[in-house]
């Protein structure tokens, strides 16, 4: 790409003789210049600090990014969480904030309600596609949890909504919604075999008699005889300078390492020719986005242990009509974009502290929050006791993963912490409440009510079964709780502590090993929870939720 250097502004000369005739002015100028000579480099260093990878050190997988004017929008996967299909926005591709969610609940099924022993862990909605066409934003996804359907959500204002839903059969796996220049609309989808299917102009379903053909019989043939591994999937289709570019991920059979595969064609129906364009540390799955200035980047993600799947941004150049990703085949850790506020936390803009102090007309919960499965609105409130988040239990469950109304936010790297204060005066026998590092192998610090007495407990589910590791009698009605997640250095662990005054913290139990595992298929979340094992109807009140860059105290 051509680069146009900024013009240089040269200050006009000042006569030394004039300054010599003004000794006081000279003295003041010397002082100012001396101060400036020290201050300006520091300011310039701050302004010039480059952005870095990972782009967001938190679980933001399966990303799709578009640019509308000078604003970028990004969608991601949150599966069994509600609300879901998060939409984030940025003006620099580096610093992201929450804009909205495409849906409040994906559907109304027993699995999504955590009823009758059913759940949607690792299910719900998967990889999404994000498009802008004729003034309308389109966020599409697919879900086996809703009976195997493809869902398309539309709005003209992703900051305010509302998003309107259309859904149809069949489920189109890892699809890419695509509007062509001739007004026709398609989906490209599949695993291994990649198929192109034409949709109705109103997106209500498959167009009868429309295009329906296989584009690529087997993405993995790009590896020659080293077949197997991860079948090609994660399709994203782009049209650039009249040519079609299809991005997929795949891995060879000899090793599990996601790679970026690109096929190109002069017609949407092909024929397509393909090549491997990136094979570096498993950083893969995504597509292309350009800047208003004409620069190109690939957006991808990487499996990064217990914190989850985290996004990377990769500079792109073009050679012979092919995108060239990275530098000498590697993803750079620094970027040619100013960092801005990047680094305030590993997930600035998509996580947030909350004092639960709501002004009239304000949303009940900031967009950083998501419920584990569908919430039960009747049993939580931020207005019942102003300045608090109140929970009442509605049913009997056995363990934390079964509990409705568990409220979560992402953890973030390299280390992060969450603290809260809880009023437990309304707990009943058999109730548990607290703060968790939540995944299948979870750990938490909280309060248990048993035989009329309260105790502080630390519980670990390092194995498949939760175990009470430590217990301390609690005589008061309020307690502060803290969870610290340490994702670097290995091993990844969570540490737990409590405080009776909010200032002095006492460790409890032992570090709990953090393990990214199935079926959750999601990075660890900080979670506020309350559940009953004997009698429903108890109540707890959370006073605040505060995040920090804690941990690392080994």
Secondary structure, DSSP 8 states (H G I E B T S, - for coil): ---------------HHHHHT-HHHHHHHHHHHHHHHHHHHHHHHHHH-EEESSSBSS---S-EEEEETTEEEEE---BTEESEEEEEEESSSSS-EEEEEEES-S---HHHHT-TT---TT-SB---EEEEETTEEEEEEEETTTTSEEEEEEES-TTT---EEEEESS--TT-EEEE-TTS-EEEEE-SSSEEEEEB-TTSSSB-TTS-EEEEES-GGGGGTT---SS-SEEEEEEEETTEEEEEEEE--TTS---EEEEEEESSTT---EEEEEE-STT-EEEEEEE-TTS-EEEEEEEE-GGG-EEEEEEEEEEETTEEEESBTTB--SEEEEE-TTTTSSTTBTTB--B-----TTS-SS-TT-EEESS--GGGEESTTTTTSEEEE--SB-SSGGG-SS-EEEE--SSEEEEEEEEEEEE--TTEEEEEEEESSS-EEEEEEEETTEEEEEEEE-SSSS-EEEEEEEE-SSEEEEEEEEE-SSSS-EEEEEEESSSSS-EE-S--EE----TTT-S--EEEEEEEESS-S--EEEEEEEEEE------
